[in-house]
Amino acid sequence: MNNAHPKISVIVPIFNREAYLAQTLESIVTQSVSPHEVIVVDDGSTDSGGEIARSFPSVRYHYQTNQGAAVARNQGIQLASGDFLAFLDSDDRWMADKLALQLTAFAANPHLEIVLGHVRQFYSPDLDETAKQRIQIPKEVMPGYHIGTMLIRREAFFRVGWLETNLKQVDFVSWYLRAMDAGLQIAMLPEVVMERRIHQTNLGRNPDLDRRDYVRILKASLDRRRASGKISSLPGNGEKPE
């Protein structure tokens, strides 16, 4: 690992994603700026994901019983020792210069606490045509209000607090709204830093549950802003299903 840069801990929660995990981890360990550590938290997988993770010499592997992605991410944060935290879902992949671009942004503006970037979505090669018709993905790149694009200073993360483990699909949306309400300094890079894979498993998202949770977290954010005297625009839901 490269020690010439600030230490970055990358946290990858996994649950039965053996088909994509190697590509995900490869996109992390081949970054132009190497992370300090890569922590895979296995959320009770029953496939060969754990073996794949352990086949990468630089990866730290931790197993837990199945409790959800937010619990796994929080566990990874507890294990992390880096000055910066980054996250990637076990089916997505980073562009090769993701961390380098973000560290450059931090160096240019020491007041920044979070740096995000743009996202390109793609259909997984194993997705059949019928499934593709069920969801139309944008052809253009989009601002990545997604945990997988984020690089954050460790102390800034703890100013906001842990991810909420009772939210199964929008835990990062809730966390990001809390970060905005706390006044964290955030930058959005124009470059694509992550590719989001659309595949059969994540087409099973429950839209009714998602909407109910999203309404609830928006109300909580508005309540916080009213209490503090701050009301401003809120981001859209850039998350995709776990």
LUMROSE-238904 format. One record per residue (C-alpha): x negated, y negated, z; chain. Coordinates in nm, 2 decimals, padded with zeros to 4 digits, always signed. Each point is the difference from the previous one (the first is absolute). Layout:
N
<atom east="X" north="Y" up="Z" chaine="A"/>
...
END
This chain:
242
<atom east="+00.00" north="+00.00" up="+00.00" chaine="A"/>
<atom east="-00.11" north="-00.36" up="-00.08" chaine="A"/>
<atom east="-00.09" north="-00.20" up="+00.31" chaine="A"/>
<atom east="-00.09" north="-00.32" up="-00.18" chaine="A"/>
<atom east="+00.35" north="-00.12" up="+00.01" chaine="A"/>
<atom east="+00.26" north="-00.04" up="+00.29" chaine="A"/>
<atom east="+00.12" north="+00.33" up="+00.12" chaine="A"/>
<atom east="+00.32" north="+00.12" up="-00.16" chaine="A"/>
<atom east="+00.21" north="+00.28" up="+00.13" chaine="A"/>
<atom east="+00.24" north="+00.16" up="-00.25" chaine="A"/>
<atom east="+00.29" north="+00.19" up="+00.13" chaine="A"/>
<atom east="+00.19" north="+00.26" up="-00.21" chaine="A"/>
<atom east="+00.30" north="+00.18" up="+00.15" chaine="A"/>
<atom east="+00.08" north="+00.33" up="-00.18" chaine="A"/>
<atom east="+00.30" north="+00.23" up="+00.00" chaine="A"/>
<atom east="+00.02" north="+00.27" up="-00.27" chaine="A"/>
<atom east="-00.16" north="-00.19" up="-00.28" chaine="A"/>
<atom east="-00.26" north="+00.25" up="-00.11" chaine="A"/>
<atom east="+00.06" north="-00.08" up="-00.37" chaine="A"/>
<atom east="-00.11" north="-00.36" up="+00.03" chaine="A"/>
<atom east="-00.23" north="-00.02" up="+00.30" chaine="A"/>
<atom east="-00.33" north="+00.06" up="-00.17" chaine="A"/>
<atom east="+00.06" north="-00.29" up="-00.25" chaine="A"/>
<atom east="+00.10" north="-00.22" up="+00.29" chaine="A"/>
<atom east="-00.31" north="+00.07" up="+00.20" chaine="A"/>
<atom east="-00.22" north="-00.02" up="-00.30" chaine="A"/>
<atom east="+00.12" north="-00.35" up="-00.07" chaine="A"/>
<atom east="-00.11" north="-00.09" up="+00.36" chaine="A"/>
<atom east="-00.34" north="+00.16" up="+00.02" chaine="A"/>
<atom east="-00.10" north="-00.13" up="-00.34" chaine="A"/>
<atom east="+00.07" north="-00.37" up="+00.08" chaine="A"/>
<atom east="-00.27" north="-00.24" up="-00.12" chaine="A"/>
<atom east="-00.02" north="-00.11" up="+00.36" chaine="A"/>
<atom east="+00.00" north="+00.32" up="+00.22" chaine="A"/>
<atom east="+00.23" north="+00.00" up="+00.31" chaine="A"/>
<atom east="-00.16" north="+00.07" up="+00.34" chaine="A"/>
<atom east="+00.24" north="+00.29" up="+00.05" chaine="A"/>
<atom east="+00.29" north="+00.18" up="-00.15" chaine="A"/>
<atom east="+00.25" north="+00.15" up="+00.25" chaine="A"/>
<atom east="+00.25" north="+00.25" up="-00.12" chaine="A"/>
<atom east="+00.29" north="+00.06" up="+00.24" chaine="A"/>
<atom east="+00.18" north="+00.32" up="-00.09" chaine="A"/>
<atom east="+00.36" north="-00.03" up="+00.11" chaine="A"/>
<atom east="+00.07" north="+00.37" up="+00.03" chaine="A"/>
<atom east="-00.06" north="+00.11" up="-00.36" chaine="A"/>
<atom east="+00.07" north="+00.36" up="-00.09" chaine="A"/>
<atom east="-00.19" north="-00.01" up="-00.33" chaine="A"/>
<atom east="-00.37" north="-00.02" up="-00.08" chaine="A"/>
<atom east="-00.03" north="-00.37" up="+00.06" chaine="A"/>
<atom east="-00.21" north="+00.04" up="+00.31" chaine="A"/>
<atom east="-00.25" north="+00.22" up="-00.19" chaine="A"/>
<atom east="-00.02" north="-00.26" up="-00.28" chaine="A"/>
<atom east="-00.06" north="-00.28" up="+00.25" chaine="A"/>
<atom east="-00.27" north="+00.20" up="+00.18" chaine="A"/>
<atom east="-00.17" north="+00.07" up="-00.33" chaine="A"/>
<atom east="-00.11" north="-00.37" up="-00.02" chaine="A"/>
<atom east="-00.31" north="-00.03" up="+00.22" chaine="A"/>
<atom east="+00.06" north="-00.36" up="+00.09" chaine="A"/>
<atom east="+00.36" north="+00.05" up="+00.12" chaine="A"/>
<atom east="+00.10" north="+00.04" up="+00.36" chaine="A"/>
<atom east="+00.30" north="+00.23" up="+00.04" chaine="A"/>
<atom east="+00.25" north="-00.01" up="+00.28" chaine="A"/>
<atom east="+00.31" north="+00.23" up="+00.03" chaine="A"/>
<atom east="+00.32" north="-00.08" up="+00.18" chaine="A"/>
<atom east="+00.35" north="+00.15" up="+00.01" chaine="A"/>
<atom east="+00.24" north="-00.15" up="-00.24" chaine="A"/>
<atom east="+00.12" north="-00.33" up="+00.13" chaine="A"/>
<atom east="+00.01" north="-00.23" up="-00.31" chaine="A"/>
<atom east="-00.23" north="-00.22" up="-00.19" chaine="A"/>
<atom east="+00.01" north="-00.30" up="+00.24" chaine="A"/>
<atom east="-00.11" north="+00.22" up="+00.29" chaine="A"/>
<atom east="-00.28" north="+00.14" up="-00.22" chaine="A"/>
<atom east="-00.12" north="-00.34" up="-00.10" chaine="A"/>
<atom east="+00.01" north="-00.12" up="+00.37" chaine="A"/>
<atom east="-00.20" north="+00.30" up="+00.09" chaine="A"/>
<atom east="-00.25" north="-00.08" up="-00.27" chaine="A"/>
<atom east="-00.03" north="-00.35" up="+00.13" chaine="A"/>
<atom east="-00.08" north="+00.13" up="+00.35" chaine="A"/>
<atom east="-00.28" north="+00.22" up="-00.14" chaine="A"/>
<atom east="-00.14" north="-00.28" up="-00.22" chaine="A"/>
<atom east="-00.31" north="-00.20" up="+00.09" chaine="A"/>
<atom east="-00.02" north="-00.24" up="-00.29" chaine="A"/>
<atom east="+00.02" north="-00.38" up="+00.00" chaine="A"/>
<atom east="+00.25" north="+00.02" up="-00.28" chaine="A"/>
<atom east="+00.29" north="+00.24" up="-00.05" chaine="A"/>
<atom east="+00.13" north="+00.13" up="-00.33" chaine="A"/>
<atom east="+00.27" north="+00.26" up="-00.08" chaine="A"/>
<atom east="+00.09" north="+00.22" up="-00.30" chaine="A"/>
<atom east="+00.29" north="+00.24" up="-00.04" chaine="A"/>
<atom east="-00.11" north="+00.35" up="-00.10" chaine="A"/>
<atom east="+00.15" north="-00.01" up="-00.35" chaine="A"/>
<atom east="-00.12" north="-00.35" up="-00.11" chaine="A"/>
<atom east="-00.35" north="-00.12" up="-00.11" chaine="A"/>
<atom east="-00.21" north="-00.31" up="+00.02" chaine="A"/>
<atom east="-00.18" north="-00.18" up="-00.28" chaine="A"/>
<atom east="-00.38" north="+00.04" up="+00.03" chaine="A"/>
<atom east="-00.07" north="-00.36" up="+00.11" chaine="A"/>
<atom east="+00.30" north="-00.03" up="+00.24" chaine="A"/>
<atom east="-00.21" north="-00.04" up="+00.32" chaine="A"/>
<atom east="-00.26" north="-00.21" up="-00.17" chaine="A"/>
<atom east="+00.25" north="-00.26" up="-00.13" chaine="A"/>
<atom east="+00.16" north="-00.03" up="+00.34" chaine="A"/>
<atom east="-00.33" north="-00.04" up="+00.19" chaine="A"/>
<atom east="-00.09" north="-00.27" up="-00.24" chaine="A"/>
<atom east="+00.32" north="-00.18" up="+00.08" chaine="A"/>
<atom east="-00.07" north="+00.03" up="+00.37" chaine="A"/>
<atom east="-00.35" north="-00.13" up="-00.05" chaine="A"/>
<atom east="+00.13" north="-00.30" up="-00.19" chaine="A"/>
<atom east="+00.26" north="-00.09" up="+00.27" chaine="A"/>
<atom east="-00.10" north="+00.10" up="+00.35" chaine="A"/>
<atom east="+00.35" north="-00.10" up="+00.12" chaine="A"/>
<atom east="+00.17" north="+00.28" up="-00.19" chaine="A"/>
<atom east="+00.14" north="+00.29" up="+00.20" chaine="A"/>
<atom east="+00.17" north="+00.21" up="-00.27" chaine="A"/>
<atom east="-00.08" north="+00.04" up="-00.37" chaine="A"/>
<atom east="+00.25" north="+00.18" up="-00.23" chaine="A"/>
<atom east="-00.02" north="+00.06" up="-00.37" chaine="A"/>
<atom east="+00.22" north="+00.10" up="-00.30" chaine="A"/>
<atom east="+00.14" north="+00.34" up="-00.07" chaine="A"/>
<atom east="+00.05" north="+00.20" up="-00.32" chaine="A"/>
<atom east="+00.26" north="+00.29" up="+00.02" chaine="A"/>
<atom east="-00.03" north="+00.31" up="-00.21" chaine="A"/>
<atom east="+00.19" north="+00.32" up="-00.06" chaine="A"/>
<atom east="-00.19" north="+00.31" up="+00.13" chaine="A"/>
<atom east="-00.08" north="+00.24" up="-00.29" chaine="A"/>
<atom east="+00.19" north="+00.27" up="+00.17" chaine="A"/>
<atom east="+00.33" north="-00.19" up="+00.00" chaine="A"/>
<atom east="+00.24" north="+00.12" up="-00.27" chaine="A"/>
<atom east="+00.20" north="-00.22" up="-00.24" chaine="A"/>
<atom east="+00.33" north="+00.05" up="+00.19" chaine="A"/>
<atom east="-00.16" north="-00.12" up="+00.32" chaine="A"/>
<atom east="-00.15" north="-00.30" up="-00.17" chaine="A"/>
<atom east="+00.34" north="-00.11" up="-00.12" chaine="A"/>
<atom east="+00.12" north="-00.02" up="+00.36" chaine="A"/>
<atom east="-00.23" north="-00.29" up="+00.08" chaine="A"/>
<atom east="-00.14" north="-00.27" up="-00.22" chaine="A"/>
<atom east="-00.33" north="-00.14" up="+00.11" chaine="A"/>
<atom east="-00.12" north="-00.35" up="-00.09" chaine="A"/>
<atom east="-00.23" north="-00.02" up="-00.30" chaine="A"/>
<atom east="-00.17" north="-00.30" up="+00.14" chaine="A"/>
<atom east="-00.23" north="-00.02" up="+00.30" chaine="A"/>
<atom east="+00.16" north="-00.12" up="+00.32" chaine="A"/>
<atom east="-00.12" north="-00.18" up="+00.32" chaine="A"/>
<atom east="-00.07" north="+00.29" up="+00.24" chaine="A"/>
<atom east="+00.19" north="-00.06" up="+00.32" chaine="A"/>
<atom east="-00.10" north="+00.35" up="+00.09" chaine="A"/>
<atom east="-00.22" north="+00.15" up="+00.28" chaine="A"/>
<atom east="-00.22" north="+00.16" up="-00.27" chaine="A"/>
<atom east="-00.12" north="-00.33" up="-00.13" chaine="A"/>
<atom east="-00.08" north="-00.16" up="+00.33" chaine="A"/>
<atom east="-00.34" north="-00.06" up="+00.16" chaine="A"/>
<atom east="+00.04" north="-00.16" up="+00.34" chaine="A"/>
<atom east="-00.23" north="-00.11" up="+00.28" chaine="A"/>
<atom east="+00.03" north="+00.24" up="+00.29" chaine="A"/>
<atom east="+00.07" north="-00.27" up="+00.26" chaine="A"/>
<atom east="+00.27" north="-00.14" up="-00.23" chaine="A"/>
<atom east="+00.18" north="+00.33" up="-00.02" chaine="A"/>
<atom east="+00.02" north="+00.02" up="+00.38" chaine="A"/>
<atom east="+00.14" north="-00.36" up="+00.01" chaine="A"/>
<atom east="+00.30" north="+00.14" up="-00.18" chaine="A"/>
<atom east="+00.01" north="+00.34" up="+00.17" chaine="A"/>
<atom east="+00.06" north="+00.37" up="-00.09" chaine="A"/>
<atom east="+00.21" north="+00.12" up="-00.28" chaine="A"/>
<atom east="+00.36" north="+00.08" up="+00.11" chaine="A"/>
<atom east="+00.04" north="+00.37" up="+00.00" chaine="A"/>
<atom east="+00.38" north="+00.00" up="+00.00" chaine="A"/>
<atom east="+00.00" north="-00.14" up="-00.36" chaine="A"/>
<atom east="-00.04" north="+00.29" up="-00.24" chaine="A"/>
<atom east="-00.02" north="-00.19" up="-00.33" chaine="A"/>
<atom east="-00.06" north="-00.37" up="+00.07" chaine="A"/>
<atom east="-00.25" north="+00.00" up="+00.29" chaine="A"/>
<atom east="-00.25" north="-00.22" up="-00.19" chaine="A"/>
<atom east="+00.27" north="-00.24" up="-00.12" chaine="A"/>
<atom east="+00.09" north="-00.06" up="+00.37" chaine="A"/>
<atom east="-00.36" north="-00.03" up="+00.10" chaine="A"/>
<atom east="-00.08" north="-00.25" up="-00.28" chaine="A"/>
<atom east="+00.29" north="-00.22" up="+00.10" chaine="A"/>
<atom east="-00.13" north="+00.00" up="+00.36" chaine="A"/>
<atom east="-00.34" north="-00.10" up="-00.14" chaine="A"/>
<atom east="+00.16" north="-00.29" up="-00.19" chaine="A"/>
<atom east="+00.19" north="-00.10" up="+00.31" chaine="A"/>
<atom east="-00.32" north="+00.01" up="+00.20" chaine="A"/>
<atom east="-00.16" north="-00.25" up="-00.25" chaine="A"/>
<atom east="-00.28" north="+00.23" up="-00.13" chaine="A"/>
<atom east="-00.20" north="-00.15" up="-00.29" chaine="A"/>
<atom east="+00.08" north="+00.21" up="-00.31" chaine="A"/>
<atom east="-00.13" north="+00.00" up="-00.35" chaine="A"/>
<atom east="+00.12" north="+00.18" up="-00.31" chaine="A"/>
<atom east="-00.26" north="+00.08" up="-00.26" chaine="A"/>
<atom east="+00.10" north="-00.02" up="-00.37" chaine="A"/>
<atom east="-00.19" north="+00.32" up="-00.08" chaine="A"/>
<atom east="+00.15" north="+00.35" up="+00.00" chaine="A"/>
<atom east="-00.14" north="+00.18" up="+00.30" chaine="A"/>
<atom east="+00.23" north="+00.31" up="+00.03" chaine="A"/>
<atom east="+00.19" north="+00.24" up="-00.22" chaine="A"/>
<atom east="+00.33" north="+00.14" up="+00.14" chaine="A"/>
<atom east="+00.09" north="+00.34" up="-00.11" chaine="A"/>
<atom east="+00.37" north="+00.08" up="-00.07" chaine="A"/>
<atom east="+00.06" north="+00.38" up="+00.03" chaine="A"/>
<atom east="+00.28" north="+00.24" up="+00.08" chaine="A"/>
<atom east="-00.04" north="+00.00" up="+00.38" chaine="A"/>
<atom east="+00.03" north="-00.38" up="+00.04" chaine="A"/>
<atom east="+00.31" north="-00.01" up="-00.22" chaine="A"/>
<atom east="+00.18" north="+00.15" up="+00.30" chaine="A"/>
<atom east="+00.02" north="-00.33" up="+00.19" chaine="A"/>
<atom east="+00.32" north="-00.07" up="+00.19" chaine="A"/>
<atom east="+00.11" north="-00.35" up="-00.13" chaine="A"/>
<atom east="+00.28" north="-00.03" up="+00.26" chaine="A"/>
<atom east="-00.24" north="+00.06" up="+00.29" chaine="A"/>
<atom east="-00.25" north="-00.24" up="-00.17" chaine="A"/>
<atom east="+00.26" north="-00.28" up="-00.03" chaine="A"/>
<atom east="+00.12" north="+00.04" up="+00.36" chaine="A"/>
<atom east="-00.36" north="-00.02" up="+00.14" chaine="A"/>
<atom east="-00.08" north="-00.29" up="-00.23" chaine="A"/>
<atom east="+00.30" north="-00.20" up="+00.11" chaine="A"/>
<atom east="-00.09" north="+00.07" up="+00.36" chaine="A"/>
<atom east="-00.37" north="-00.11" up="-00.03" chaine="A"/>
<atom east="+00.10" north="-00.31" up="-00.20" chaine="A"/>
<atom east="+00.24" north="-00.10" up="+00.28" chaine="A"/>
<atom east="-00.28" north="+00.06" up="+00.26" chaine="A"/>
<atom east="-00.23" north="-00.23" up="-00.20" chaine="A"/>
<atom east="+00.26" north="-00.27" up="-00.03" chaine="A"/>
<atom east="+00.06" north="+00.02" up="+00.37" chaine="A"/>
<atom east="-00.37" north="-00.04" up="+00.07" chaine="A"/>
<atom east="-00.02" north="-00.30" up="-00.23" chaine="A"/>
<atom east="+00.30" north="-00.17" up="+00.14" chaine="A"/>
<atom east="-00.14" north="+00.05" up="+00.35" chaine="A"/>
<atom east="-00.33" north="-00.16" up="-00.10" chaine="A"/>
<atom east="+00.16" north="-00.27" up="-00.22" chaine="A"/>
<atom east="-00.15" north="+00.15" up="-00.32" chaine="A"/>
<atom east="+00.22" north="+00.11" up="-00.29" chaine="A"/>
<atom east="-00.15" north="+00.07" up="-00.34" chaine="A"/>
<atom east="+00.03" north="+00.24" up="-00.29" chaine="A"/>
<atom east="-00.05" north="+00.37" up="+00.05" chaine="A"/>
<atom east="-00.17" north="+00.25" up="-00.23" chaine="A"/>
<atom east="+00.18" north="+00.27" up="-00.20" chaine="A"/>
<atom east="-00.03" north="+00.36" up="+00.07" chaine="A"/>
<atom east="-00.31" north="+00.11" up="-00.19" chaine="A"/>
<atom east="-00.01" north="+00.34" up="+00.17" chaine="A"/>
<atom east="+00.05" north="+00.33" up="-00.17" chaine="A"/>
<atom east="+00.11" north="+00.31" up="+00.18" chaine="A"/>
<atom east="-00.25" north="+00.21" up="+00.20" chaine="A"/>
END
